[in-house]
Amino acid sequence: MTLEDIKKEAAQYKYGDVQSLSLKITELKNKGVSFLGCVAFVQVNQNISLKEARELTLKLDSYTNEEKERIDYFHKLMLSEFNEEE
């Protein structure tokens, strides 16, 4: 799926509750949508900031604790590299 496809689907998806959103993200993940693609889906669907979407996506049951730790590790690594450049 392209980013445009993800955003289009997010705009059409009717949010029910956190559990239904979690199931939708799991469905996208199983289709091969990356973590960033899932964050984009949540951001558009919930009409929230990128930071809020990342945090909400990580709170969903769609990712295992190991996956969440790995995602968080790489996020912190990326931020530390940005801070080194400043």
N, C-alpha and C positions, 0 to 999 in steps of 0.2 A: 504494500500500500504506500502511496505517496503521502507526503505531508498534507497536500490538498485533500486527498481522499479521507484522511484521518479527521481533518477539521470539518469536512462536510458531514461525515458520519456523526461527529460530536455535536454539531449544530442540530442534527435531526433526532438525536437520541433523547428520549424522555427520561429524565432522572427520576427514579422512584425513591431510593434510599441508598445508604452507603453500601449495603449488601448487594443491591442490584448493580451499582457502579463497579464494585469489586468483581462481580461476575463478568461484566462487560470488558473490563480491563484484562481479566484472565483470558477471555475469548480473543481479544486482540493480540495478547502475548502469545497465545497458542497459534495464531496465524502468522507469527514471525515479526510482529510489530515490536520495535525496540523500546527500551525504557523511556527514551526521550520522546518517541512517538506517543506512548501512553500518557506521558506528562502533557503533551500538546493536546491530546484528547480531553483530559481532565480540565485543562486550562480553558479551552473553548466551551466545553459543556457546562462548566460551573461559572464561567465568566469571572475568573480570579487571576491574580498575578502568577507569573511563572514560578516564583518562590513558593507561593501558597499551593500551587498545583503539584510541585515536586513533593512538598511535605505531605499533602493529602494522598498522593499516589503511593508514597512509601508506607502510609498507614493502612492501606488496603490489604486484604488477605491474598492478593494476587501474587505476591512475592514471598519467598521463603525468608527466614531470618538470615540465612547465609547470603542470599541474593541482596537483601537490604544492606547487609554489612559491606559487601563488595561495592555496591553502588555508592554508599556513603564514603567508603575509603577513596574511591576514584574522584568523588566530588571534592573531598578535602584536599587531595593531591592536586587537583586542578586549581583550586583556590590558592593553595600555597605557592604554586608556580606563578600565578598572577601577582601575588603579593611580592614575590622576589623580583619581578620585573619593574615594580614601582620604585 
